[in-house]
């Protein structure tokens, strides 16, 4: 949707997850640090009908790293991979979402920045092309020259329309082609 509030919310939620649910040995517990006297703080690992919280956390951390360039996010995802590495090797089919995150981590995900005004035909044509691609190892950001929203991430800096027309920037590690 390119709504800036979702990016800010993602950063705030990750901060809460790190503060209240992180296991110092890697991964995240299902209960907060103030866990009402539970004897054990469980940690979800296997992906079932819904992905495990740790698989989702790994994906989110890697996407935040791609958007922000902050390798601390990627380091936290690596700690999840380390925490579940032994069981992942023995039972890989039980971790499809975590394997997706690991694939994202092992590749150089594309960073795509669309610059332009949503709703205009030139912008929408670029959006359709980007979202029609089956490549999921990517992040997509938006720069609207008409909006006065502060830049959300380093990924969007110095990206703008070209002669008033929508533009797409395809980058890897913040270097654009």
Phi and psi in degrees as a GROMACS rama.xvg file:
@    title "Ramachandran Plot"
@    xaxis  label "Phi"
@    yaxis  label "Psi"
@TYPE xy
64.2606  23.0055  UNK-2
-75.2573  120.222  UNK-3
-59.0095  -30.2309  UNK-4
-63.3481  -29.387  UNK-5
-67.4248  -36.2746  UNK-6
-65.8153  -46.7295  UNK-7
-62.503  -40.3054  UNK-8
-64.2342  -40.0686  UNK-9
-61.7084  -42.5373  UNK-10
-64.4131  -42.2727  UNK-11
-66.5307  -42.1756  UNK-12
-65.1392  -38.5684  UNK-13
-65.7106  -38.2516  UNK-14
-61.362  -41.9726  UNK-15
-64.8135  -44.1916  UNK-16
-59.7419  -45.4007  UNK-17
-64.8145  -39.9337  UNK-18
-72.7219  -44.1565  UNK-19
-102.909  -21.0977  UNK-20
-122.414  -6.83735  UNK-21
-68.4452  138.56  UNK-22
-95.6556  125.394  UNK-23
-57.3312  -21.6764  UNK-24
-87.5246  -3.06283  UNK-25
117.269  143.694  UNK-26
84.34  -172.735  UNK-27
-134.093  141.907  UNK-28
-79.5712  162.259  UNK-29
-82.781  -15.7495  UNK-30
-120.422  152.616  UNK-31
-71.4162  167.464  UNK-32
-55.7726  -40.4887  UNK-33
-87.9413  79.7107  UNK-34
-97.0353  25.8451  UNK-35
55.8076  36.9498  UNK-36
75.7311  21.1753  UNK-37
-62.0141  142.842  UNK-38
-69.9734  -39.1724  UNK-39
-129.854  138.77  UNK-40
-97.1018  104.557  UNK-41
-70.2137  155.078  UNK-42
-128.792  122.077  UNK-43
-77.1528  136.045  UNK-44
-124.464  -58.0966  UNK-45
-70.2806  144.065  UNK-46
-86.6889  126.705  UNK-47
-110.708  -137.587  UNK-48
-61.3656  -27.7781  UNK-49
-119.498  150.179  UNK-50
-65.3804  151.141  UNK-51
-68.8832  156.611  UNK-52
-62.0515  -35.2834  UNK-53
-71.4562  -34.3105  UNK-54
-65.9444  -43.2818  UNK-55
-65.0489  -41.4841  UNK-56
-61.3929  -42.2777  UNK-57
-61.2484  -44.8164  UNK-58
-61.3255  -46.3928  UNK-59
-62.5487  -43.948  UNK-60
-60.8432  -41.9055  UNK-61
-68.3365  -36.557  UNK-62
-69.4836  -38.8155  UNK-63
-63.3951  -38.261  UNK-64
-62.3959  -41.1316  UNK-65
-67.0718  -37.9633  UNK-66
-71.6931  -39.6322  UNK-67
-100.651  -21.7531  UNK-68
78.6811  4.62106  UNK-69
-85.868  105.536  UNK-70
-69.4852  -11.8168  UNK-71
-62.0674  -34.7668  UNK-72
-63.456  -45.7201  UNK-73
-63.6049  -36.956  UNK-74
-62.4265  -38.233  UNK-75
-67.6698  -36.969  UNK-76
-64.2424  -40.5949  UNK-77
-60.1952  -35.4608  UNK-78
-66.4143  -32.9508  UNK-79
-65.9864  -46.3774  UNK-80
-59.3639  -40.8486  UNK-81
-65.168  -42.1495  UNK-82
-64.0835  -33.2289  UNK-83
-109.731  8.67172  UNK-84
-58.4168  -46.2033  UNK-85
-64.1038  -45.2543  UNK-86
-72.484  -30.5481  UNK-87
-63.7803  -39.5931  UNK-88
-65.2583  -36.4123  UNK-89
-80.4983  -31.2355  UNK-90
-137.892  51.1131  UNK-91
-52.5531  -39.229  UNK-92
-62.0614  -16.6904  UNK-93
-84.0965  1.1667  UNK-94
-129.73  49.4671  UNK-95
-60.5742  -40.2255  UNK-96
-71.4362  -36.984  UNK-97
-67.3119  -35.8552  UNK-98
-65.3173  -36.7668  UNK-99
-60.7276  -43.1339  UNK-100
-64.5352  -40.0464  UNK-101
-64.8922  -38.4446  UNK-102
-62.6633  -42.9733  UNK-103
-59.5832  -42.6611  UNK-104
-67.5147  -38.0636  UNK-105
-80.5628  -15.8851  UNK-106
-97.7778  173.034  UNK-107
-99.1403  93.8939  UNK-108
-61.4815  143.594  UNK-109
-75.8262  142.111  UNK-110
-112.684  116.8  UNK-111
-114.255  127.411  UNK-112
-116.588  122.564  UNK-113
-101.131  124.464  UNK-114
-111.514  128.636  UNK-115
150.72  -177.58  UNK-116
-99.8942  115.022  UNK-117
-55.6305  141.137  UNK-118
100.49  -29.5182  UNK-119
-73.7363  144.31  UNK-120
-59.2786  -40.2243  UNK-121
-64.3202  -39.1727  UNK-122
-68.6702  -46.366  UNK-123
-63.8361  -32.9044  UNK-124
-63.4662  -43.5617  UNK-125
-64.8852  -42.4599  UNK-126
-59.7213  -44.6353  UNK-127
-59.7169  -42.5353  UNK-128
-63.167  -46.7142  UNK-129
-62.7973  -46.8303  UNK-130
-81.5317  -7.89178  UNK-131
-81.5855  -18.895  UNK-132
-67.6367  136.756  UNK-133
-79.1693  -6.47632  UNK-134
-69.6997  113.37  UNK-135
-94.8821  -9.51207  UNK-136
-84.2483  70.3947  UNK-137
-157.666  161.768  UNK-138
-126.435  148.467  UNK-139
-126.308  125.087  UNK-140
-120.427  166.002  UNK-141
-132.874  139.512  UNK-142
-122.401  119.721  UNK-143
-107.874  111.192  UNK-144
-63.8764  -20.5146  UNK-145
-85.2765  -15.8642  UNK-146
-88.1001  148.579  UNK-147
-102.14  24.2184  UNK-148
-73.6367  133.295  UNK-149
-61.9257  155.263  UNK-150
-57.9746  133.308  UNK-151
-80.7803  -34.6574  UNK-152
-153.455  157.257  UNK-153
-54.7668  -26.5984  UNK-154
-57.0019  -32.2578  UNK-155
-91.4093  -8.2884  UNK-156
-65.0334  140.775  UNK-157
60.977  24.5417  UNK-158
-112.699  130.533  UNK-159
-152.574  175.926  UNK-160
-66.1638  164.01  UNK-161
-113.3  111.347  UNK-162
53.7666  39.6683  UNK-163
80.1465  -0.725894  UNK-164
-103.938  149.902  UNK-165
-57.4583  148.114  UNK-166
-138.808  151.227  UNK-167
-120.478  132.535  UNK-168
-113.1  125.439  UNK-169
-110.432  119.2  UNK-170
-129.77  160.611  UNK-171
-136.857  125.296  UNK-172
52.7578  42.0957  UNK-173
69.3958  8.27094  UNK-174
-103.039  120.625  UNK-175
-97.4797  148.32  UNK-176
